[in-house]
Amino acid sequence: MKRYKPILLINLLFVSVTLFAQEVQNPQVYQMSLEECLRYAQEHNQNIIIANLEKEVSRAQTGEYMATGLPQVNANASVNKNFVVRKAFLPAEFVDPSAPAGEFIEVAFGTPYDADLGINLSQMIFNGSYFVGLKASRTYQELSHKEHIKSKIDVTEAVTKAYYTVLVNQMSLEMINSNFSRLDSLVRETTIRQQAGFVELLDLNRTMVEFNNIKTQKANAERAVEISRELLKFQMGMPFDSSLEITDKLDDLDIHVEEDINMGYNFQRRIEYSILQTNQMLAELDLRNNKVQYLPTLDLTAAWGMNAGVIDFSSLSEFSNRRVWPDYRLAGLSLRLPIFEGLLKTKKIQQSKLKIEQLDYQRQVLENNIRVEVVQMRKSLENNLEQLKSQEENQKLAESVYNQSKIKYQEGVGTNLEVIDADNAYKQAQTNYFNALYDALIAHVNYQKALGILKTE
């Protein structure tokens, strides 16, 4: 049976390679609305993943700081070989009363081998800096959470704008395809009329020039759709070998422009303002921490252990012999009262106060910036909505002019040049309309972000 195993392994390898090749050749196809794209981005965008990991790091750091206030227990063990036992000097009269005053003798206090085994425990009882730092670590955790929210808002903005780009490009491509079909019919009709002698070759050539232009425009629009779709996948964090199709139509999108324009600004809705407030809290906690450095600290300490001093190394194994291994026990309090540290704490307090003052000015600047930004984005949205309405009317008028020119041409009372000019004007009106539509959609997203109401999902 052993000789069949290589064949089995080769077959399994072939099947695995085949399945992998099928996955590469048949990438996953996604059909998503804007809401589904946003939900996907919240889970797969790399910036959001990084911000989420940072939030987890801050949570772990809070736990690390809390652990410093819990009991600390350590075990220790040591064995020493004293090649030369350390000597102490005693007055010689301790041993020999007749020895002259001022004479000393060497006495060896120790053994060739000594060892120590013990357990030490310490517990913080009071440390003002610890309790302030604990609150600061929780505030830092809150800051990381808000930074995570900011990342989600930024990604929402990028994904929404990229989605609108794909949507407008697709609508533009549909309109260009319609123009292509219209000009294709016009080319065939003009060719027949020219062959019948009703129109000149010049008229057919003009129509062919417009038809060639629309073919180039159609190819450019198709590339624009693909490029914008790839950008949307990038903003979402979707693999590039996946296929994405958007399902929303313009009428399906929930865009309450009128309600947004009538909404006033509120600083608290802006995540940047909330982040600045958290930084102010951290600065105030830093000031408190520097002030409590003047307070004393109190710790409880306790220890239990055994020590030994023997002549030969083998005697260290007699743990049960209390003459070899006598034990010791202790408990105590450790009080530390800072008196003078070269004005170090004073300088730190001064820095903290300046940082608070600096953040207060930054808050005022941010408030002014938000006011200006909201006004600018609102005016921009209003202007773009007016442009959109105007371009929509122009597009309808241009379409009407083209239809009338074509009817006149077919009835023989109009010229081919009038039809070509009307067609150019119609296509330009369409281009202007889609540009205005895109600008209005982007302005709406910018205004929502300025108000702080841009949804993350």
Contacts in CASP RR format, 6 or more apart in sequence:
PFRMAT RR
TARGET T0000
AUTHOR 0000-0000-0000
METHOD contacts of the structure
MODEL  1
MKRYKPILLINLLFVSVTLFAQEVQNPQVYQMSLEECLRYAQEHNQNIII
ANLEKEVSRAQTGEYMATGLPQVNANASVNKNFVVRKAFLPAEFVDPSAP
AGEFIEVAFGTPYDADLGINLSQMIFNGSYFVGLKASRTYQELSHKEHIK
SKIDVTEAVTKAYYTVLVNQMSLEMINSNFSRLDSLVRETTIRQQAGFVE
LLDLNRTMVEFNNIKTQKANAERAVEISRELLKFQMGMPFDSSLEITDKL
DDLDIHVEEDINMGYNFQRRIEYSILQTNQMLAELDLRNNKVQYLPTLDL
TAAWGMNAGVIDFSSLSEFSNRRVWPDYRLAGLSLRLPIFEGLLKTKKIQ
QSKLKIEQLDYQRQVLENNIRVEVVQMRKSLENNLEQLKSQEENQKLAES
VYNQSKIKYQEGVGTNLEVIDADNAYKQAQTNYFNALYDALIAHVNYQKA
LGILKTE
24 241 0 8 1.000
27 239 0 8 1.000
27 241 0 8 1.000
27 242 0 8 1.000
27 243 0 8 1.000
28 242 0 8 1.000
28 243 0 8 1.000
29 242 0 8 1.000
29 243 0 8 1.000
29 244 0 8 1.000
29 245 0 8 1.000
30 40 0 8 1.000
30 238 0 8 1.000
30 242 0 8 1.000
30 243 0 8 1.000
30 244 0 8 1.000
30 245 0 8 1.000
31 245 0 8 1.000
31 246 0 8 1.000
31 247 0 8 1.000
32 40 0 8 1.000
32 244 0 8 1.000
32 245 0 8 1.000
32 246 0 8 1.000
32 247 0 8 1.000
33 246 0 8 1.000
33 247 0 8 1.000
33 248 0 8 1.000
33 252 0 8 1.000
34 160 0 8 1.000
34 163 0 8 1.000
34 246 0 8 1.000
34 248 0 8 1.000
34 253 0 8 1.000
35 457 0 8 1.000
37 159 0 8 1.000
37 163 0 8 1.000
37 232 0 8 1.000
37 236 0 8 1.000
37 246 0 8 1.000
38 156 0 8 1.000
38 159 0 8 1.000
38 160 0 8 1.000
38 455 0 8 1.000
38 456 0 8 1.000
38 457 0 8 1.000
39 457 0 8 1.000
40 236 0 8 1.000
40 237 0 8 1.000
40 238 0 8 1.000
41 48 0 8 1.000
41 155 0 8 1.000
41 156 0 8 1.000
41 159 0 8 1.000
41 235 0 8 1.000
41 236 0 8 1.000
41 237 0 8 1.000
42 48 0 8 1.000
42 152 0 8 1.000
42 155 0 8 1.000
42 456 0 8 1.000
42 457 0 8 1.000
44 236 0 8 1.000
44 237 0 8 1.000
44 238 0 8 1.000
45 155 0 8 1.000
45 159 0 8 1.000
45 235 0 8 1.000
45 236 0 8 1.000
45 237 0 8 1.000
46 237 0 8 1.000
47 151 0 8 1.000
47 154 0 8 1.000
47 155 0 8 1.000
48 148 0 8 1.000
48 151 0 8 1.000
48 152 0 8 1.000
48 155 0 8 1.000
50 151 0 8 1.000
51 144 0 8 1.000
51 147 0 8 1.000
51 148 0 8 1.000
51 150 0 8 1.000
51 151 0 8 1.000
51 152 0 8 1.000
52 148 0 8 1.000
54 144 0 8 1.000
54 147 0 8 1.000
54 148 0 8 1.000
55 141 0 8 1.000
55 144 0 8 1.000
55 145 0 8 1.000
55 147 0 8 1.000
55 148 0 8 1.000
57 144 0 8 1.000
58 137 0 8 1.000
58 140 0 8 1.000
58 141 0 8 1.000
58 143 0 8 1.000
58 144 0 8 1.000
59 141 0 8 1.000
59 144 0 8 1.000
61 137 0 8 1.000
61 140 0 8 1.000
61 141 0 8 1.000
62 137 0 8 1.000
62 138 0 8 1.000
62 140 0 8 1.000
62 141 0 8 1.000
63 137 0 8 1.000
65 133 0 8 1.000
65 134 0 8 1.000
65 137 0 8 1.000
66 134 0 8 1.000
66 137 0 8 1.000
68 124 0 8 1.000
68 130 0 8 1.000
69 123 0 8 1.000
69 124 0 8 1.000
69 130 0 8 1.000
71 121 0 8 1.000
71 122 0 8 1.000
71 123 0 8 1.000
72 121 0 8 1.000
72 122 0 8 1.000
72 123 0 8 1.000
73 119 0 8 1.000
73 120 0 8 1.000
73 121 0 8 1.000
74 119 0 8 1.000
74 120 0 8 1.000
75 118 0 8 1.000
75 119 0 8 1.000
75 120 0 8 1.000
76 116 0 8 1.000
76 117 0 8 1.000
76 118 0 8 1.000
76 119 0 8 1.000
76 120 0 8 1.000
77 115 0 8 1.000
77 116 0 8 1.000
77 117 0 8 1.000
77 118 0 8 1.000
78 115 0 8 1.000
78 116 0 8 1.000
79 113 0 8 1.000
79 114 0 8 1.000
79 115 0 8 1.000
79 316 0 8 1.000
80 113 0 8 1.000
80 114 0 8 1.000
80 115 0 8 1.000
81 112 0 8 1.000
81 113 0 8 1.000
81 313 0 8 1.000
82 110 0 8 1.000
82 111 0 8 1.000
82 112 0 8 1.000
82 113 0 8 1.000
82 114 0 8 1.000
85 108 0 8 1.000
85 109 0 8 1.000
85 110 0 8 1.000
85 111 0 8 1.000
85 112 0 8 1.000
86 108 0 8 1.000
86 109 0 8 1.000
86 110 0 8 1.000
87 106 0 8 1.000
87 107 0 8 1.000
87 108 0 8 1.000
87 109 0 8 1.000
88 106 0 8 1.000
88 107 0 8 1.000
88 108 0 8 1.000
88 109 0 8 1.000
89 104 0 8 1.000
89 105 0 8 1.000
89 106 0 8 1.000
89 107 0 8 1.000
90 104 0 8 1.000
90 105 0 8 1.000
90 107 0 8 1.000
91 99 0 8 1.000
91 102 0 8 1.000
91 103 0 8 1.000
91 104 0 8 1.000
91 105 0 8 1.000
92 99 0 8 1.000
92 100 0 8 1.000
92 102 0 8 1.000
92 103 0 8 1.000
92 104 0 8 1.000
92 105 0 8 1.000
93 99 0 8 1.000
93 101 0 8 1.000
93 103 0 8 1.000
94 105 0 8 1.000
95 105 0 8 1.000
110 309 0 8 1.000
111 309 0 8 1.000
111 310 0 8 1.000
111 311 0 8 1.000
112 310 0 8 1.000
112 311 0 8 1.000
112 312 0 8 1.000
113 308 0 8 1.000
113 309 0 8 1.000
113 310 0 8 1.000
113 311 0 8 1.000
113 312 0 8 1.000
113 313 0 8 1.000
113 315 0 8 1.000
113 316 0 8 1.000
114 307 0 8 1.000
114 308 0 8 1.000
114 309 0 8 1.000
114 310 0 8 1.000
115 307 0 8 1.000
115 308 0 8 1.000
115 309 0 8 1.000
115 316 0 8 1.000
116 305 0 8 1.000
116 306 0 8 1.000
116 307 0 8 1.000
116 308 0 8 1.000
117 305 0 8 1.000
117 306 0 8 1.000
117 307 0 8 1.000
117 325 0 8 1.000
118 303 0 8 1.000
118 304 0 8 1.000
118 305 0 8 1.000
118 306 0 8 1.000
119 303 0 8 1.000
119 304 0 8 1.000
119 305 0 8 1.000
120 301 0 8 1.000
120 302 0 8 1.000
120 303 0 8 1.000
121 300 0 8 1.000
121 301 0 8 1.000
121 302 0 8 1.000
121 303 0 8 1.000
122 299 0 8 1.000
122 300 0 8 1.000
122 301 0 8 1.000
122 302 0 8 1.000
123 299 0 8 1.000
123 300 0 8 1.000
124 130 0 8 1.000
124 297 0 8 1.000
124 298 0 8 1.000
124 299 0 8 1.000
124 300 0 8 1.000
125 298 0 8 1.000
125 299 0 8 1.000
125 300 0 8 1.000
125 333 0 8 1.000
126 295 0 8 1.000
126 296 0 8 1.000
126 297 0 8 1.000
126 298 0 8 1.000
127 297 0 8 1.000
127 298 0 8 1.000
127 299 0 8 1.000
128 292 0 8 1.000
128 295 0 8 1.000
128 297 0 8 1.000
129 289 0 8 1.000
129 292 0 8 1.000
129 293 0 8 1.000
129 297 0 8 1.000
132 285 0 8 1.000
132 288 0 8 1.000
132 289 0 8 1.000
132 292 0 8 1.000
133 285 0 8 1.000
133 289 0 8 1.000
135 285 0 8 1.000
136 282 0 8 1.000
136 285 0 8 1.000
136 286 0 8 1.000
136 289 0 8 1.000
139 278 0 8 1.000
139 281 0 8 1.000
139 282 0 8 1.000
139 285 0 8 1.000
140 282 0 8 1.000
142 278 0 8 1.000
143 275 0 8 1.000
143 278 0 8 1.000
143 279 0 8 1.000
143 282 0 8 1.000
146 271 0 8 1.000
146 274 0 8 1.000
146 275 0 8 1.000
146 278 0 8 1.000
147 275 0 8 1.000
149 271 0 8 1.000
149 456 0 8 1.000
150 271 0 8 1.000
150 272 0 8 1.000
150 275 0 8 1.000
152 456 0 8 1.000
153 271 0 8 1.000
153 449 0 8 1.000
153 452 0 8 1.000
153 454 0 8 1.000
153 456 0 8 1.000
155 235 0 8 1.000
155 456 0 8 1.000
156 454 0 8 1.000
156 455 0 8 1.000
156 456 0 8 1.000
156 457 0 8 1.000
157 445 0 8 1.000
157 449 0 8 1.000
157 454 0 8 1.000
158 235 0 8 1.000
159 232 0 8 1.000
159 235 0 8 1.000
159 236 0 8 1.000
160 445 0 8 1.000
160 454 0 8 1.000
161 441 0 8 1.000
161 442 0 8 1.000
161 445 0 8 1.000
162 228 0 8 1.000
162 231 0 8 1.000
162 232 0 8 1.000
162 234 0 8 1.000
162 235 0 8 1.000
163 232 0 8 1.000
163 246 0 8 1.000
163 248 0 8 1.000
164 438 0 8 1.000
164 441 0 8 1.000
164 442 0 8 1.000
164 445 0 8 1.000
165 228 0 8 1.000
165 231 0 8 1.000
165 232 0 8 1.000
165 438 0 8 1.000
166 225 0 8 1.000
166 228 0 8 1.000
166 229 0 8 1.000
166 232 0 8 1.000
166 246 0 8 1.000
167 246 0 8 1.000
167 248 0 8 1.000
167 249 0 8 1.000
167 250 0 8 1.000
168 434 0 8 1.000
168 437 0 8 1.000
168 438 0 8 1.000
168 441 0 8 1.000
169 221 0 8 1.000
169 224 0 8 1.000
169 225 0 8 1.000
169 228 0 8 1.000
170 225 0 8 1.000
170 246 0 8 1.000
171 250 0 8 1.000
171 434 0 8 1.000
171 437 0 8 1.000
172 221 0 8 1.000
172 224 0 8 1.000
172 430 0 8 1.000
172 431 0 8 1.000
172 434 0 8 1.000
173 218 0 8 1.000
173 221 0 8 1.000
173 222 0 8 1.000
173 224 0 8 1.000
173 225 0 8 1.000
175 430 0 8 1.000
175 434 0 8 1.000
176 214 0 8 1.000
176 217 0 8 1.000
176 218 0 8 1.000
176 221 0 8 1.000
177 218 0 8 1.000
179 214 0 8 1.000
179 423 0 8 1.000
179 426 0 8 1.000
179 427 0 8 1.000
179 430 0 8 1.000
180 214 0 8 1.000
180 215 0 8 1.000
180 218 0 8 1.000
182 423 0 8 1.000
183 207 0 8 1.000
183 210 0 8 1.000
183 211 0 8 1.000
183 214 0 8 1.000
183 423 0 8 1.000
184 211 0 8 1.000
186 207 0 8 1.000
186 211 0 8 1.000
186 406 0 8 1.000
186 419 0 8 1.000
186 423 0 8 1.000
187 204 0 8 1.000
187 207 0 8 1.000
187 208 0 8 1.000
187 211 0 8 1.000
189 410 0 8 1.000
190 199 0 8 1.000
190 203 0 8 1.000
190 204 0 8 1.000
190 207 0 8 1.000
190 416 0 8 1.000
191 204 0 8 1.000
193 199 0 8 1.000
194 200 0 8 1.000
194 201 0 8 1.000
194 203 0 8 1.000
194 204 0 8 1.000
199 416 0 8 1.000
202 416 0 8 1.000
203 415 0 8 1.000
203 416 0 8 1.000
203 417 0 8 1.000
206 416 0 8 1.000
206 417 0 8 1.000
206 420 0 8 1.000
207 416 0 8 1.000
207 420 0 8 1.000
210 420 0 8 1.000
210 423 0 8 1.000
210 424 0 8 1.000
214 427 0 8 1.000
217 427 0 8 1.000
229 244 0 8 1.000
229 246 0 8 1.000
230 240 0 8 1.000
232 244 0 8 1.000
232 246 0 8 1.000
233 239 0 8 1.000
233 240 0 8 1.000
233 242 0 8 1.000
233 244 0 8 1.000
234 240 0 8 1.000
236 244 0 8 1.000
238 244 0 8 1.000
250 437 0 8 1.000
255 441 0 8 1.000
255 444 0 8 1.000
257 381 0 8 1.000
257 385 0 8 1.000
257 444 0 8 1.000
260 381 0 8 1.000
260 444 0 8 1.000
260 447 0 8 1.000
260 448 0 8 1.000
260 451 0 8 1.000
260 453 0 8 1.000
261 378 0 8 1.000
261 381 0 8 1.000
261 382 0 8 1.000
261 447 0 8 1.000
263 451 0 8 1.000
263 453 0 8 1.000
264 374 0 8 1.000
264 451 0 8 1.000
265 370 0 8 1.000
265 371 0 8 1.000
265 374 0 8 1.000
265 450 0 8 1.000
265 451 0 8 1.000
266 451 0 8 1.000
266 452 0 8 1.000
267 273 0 8 1.000
267 367 0 8 1.000
267 370 0 8 1.000
268 274 0 8 1.000
269 451 0 8 1.000
269 452 0 8 1.000
269 453 0 8 1.000
270 370 0 8 1.000
270 452 0 8 1.000
271 452 0 8 1.000
272 366 0 8 1.000
273 363 0 8 1.000
273 366 0 8 1.000
273 367 0 8 1.000
273 370 0 8 1.000
276 359 0 8 1.000
276 362 0 8 1.000
276 363 0 8 1.000
276 366 0 8 1.000
277 363 0 8 1.000
279 359 0 8 1.000
280 356 0 8 1.000
280 359 0 8 1.000
280 360 0 8 1.000
280 363 0 8 1.000
283 352 0 8 1.000
283 355 0 8 1.000
283 356 0 8 1.000
283 359 0 8 1.000
284 356 0 8 1.000
286 352 0 8 1.000
286 355 0 8 1.000
287 349 0 8 1.000
287 352 0 8 1.000
287 353 0 8 1.000
287 356 0 8 1.000
290 345 0 8 1.000
290 348 0 8 1.000
290 349 0 8 1.000
290 352 0 8 1.000
291 349 0 8 1.000
293 338 0 8 1.000
293 345 0 8 1.000
293 348 0 8 1.000
294 338 0 8 1.000
294 345 0 8 1.000
296 335 0 8 1.000
296 336 0 8 1.000
296 337 0 8 1.000
296 338 0 8 1.000
297 335 0 8 1.000
297 336 0 8 1.000
298 333 0 8 1.000
298 334 0 8 1.000
298 335 0 8 1.000
298 336 0 8 1.000
299 333 0 8 1.000
299 334 0 8 1.000
300 331 0 8 1.000
300 332 0 8 1.000
300 333 0 8 1.000
300 334 0 8 1.000
301 330 0 8 1.000
301 331 0 8 1.000
301 332 0 8 1.000
301 333 0 8 1.000
301 334 0 8 1.000
302 330 0 8 1.000
302 331 0 8 1.000
302 332 0 8 1.000
303 328 0 8 1.000
303 329 0 8 1.000
303 330 0 8 1.000
303 331 0 8 1.000
304 327 0 8 1.000
304 328 0 8 1.000
304 329 0 8 1.000
304 330 0 8 1.000
305 327 0 8 1.000
305 328 0 8 1.000
305 329 0 8 1.000
306 319 0 8 1.000
306 325 0 8 1.000
306 326 0 8 1.000
306 327 0 8 1.000
306 328 0 8 1.000
307 325 0 8 1.000
307 326 0 8 1.000
307 328 0 8 1.000
308 315 0 8 1.000
308 316 0 8 1.000
308 324 0 8 1.000
308 325 0 8 1.000
308 326 0 8 1.000
309 324 0 8 1.000
310 316 0 8 1.000
310 324 0 8 1.000
315 324 0 8 1.000
316 324 0 8 1.000
318 324 0 8 1.000
318 325 0 8 1.000
319 325 0 8 1.000
338 345 0 8 1.000
370 450 0 8 1.000
373 450 0 8 1.000
374 447 0 8 1.000
374 450 0 8 1.000
374 451 0 8 1.000
376 450 0 8 1.000
377 443 0 8 1.000
377 446 0 8 1.000
377 447 0 8 1.000
377 449 0 8 1.000
377 450 0 8 1.000
378 447 0 8 1.000
378 450 0 8 1.000
380 443 0 8 1.000
380 446 0 8 1.000
380 447 0 8 1.000
381 440 0 8 1.000
381 443 0 8 1.000
381 444 0 8 1.000
381 446 0 8 1.000
381 447 0 8 1.000
384 436 0 8 1.000
384 439 0 8 1.000
384 440 0 8 1.000
384 443 0 8 1.000
385 440 0 8 1.000
385 443 0 8 1.000
387 436 0 8 1.000
387 439 0 8 1.000
387 440 0 8 1.000
388 433 0 8 1.000
388 436 0 8 1.000
388 437 0 8 1.000
388 439 0 8 1.000
388 440 0 8 1.000
390 436 0 8 1.000
391 429 0 8 1.000
391 432 0 8 1.000
391 433 0 8 1.000
391 435 0 8 1.000
391 436 0 8 1.000
391 437 0 8 1.000
392 433 0 8 1.000
392 436 0 8 1.000
394 429 0 8 1.000
394 432 0 8 1.000
394 433 0 8 1.000
395 426 0 8 1.000
395 429 0 8 1.000
395 430 0 8 1.000
395 432 0 8 1.000
395 433 0 8 1.000
397 429 0 8 1.000
398 422 0 8 1.000
398 425 0 8 1.000
398 426 0 8 1.000
398 428 0 8 1.000
398 429 0 8 1.000
398 430 0 8 1.000
399 426 0 8 1.000
399 429 0 8 1.000
401 422 0 8 1.000
401 425 0 8 1.000
401 426 0 8 1.000
402 419 0 8 1.000
402 422 0 8 1.000
402 423 0 8 1.000
402 425 0 8 1.000
402 426 0 8 1.000
404 422 0 8 1.000
405 414 0 8 1.000
405 418 0 8 1.000
405 419 0 8 1.000
405 421 0 8 1.000
405 422 0 8 1.000
406 419 0 8 1.000
406 422 0 8 1.000
408 414 0 8 1.000
408 418 0 8 1.000
409 415 0 8 1.000
409 416 0 8 1.000
409 418 0 8 1.000
409 419 0 8 1.000
445 454 0 8 1.000
448 454 0 8 1.000
END
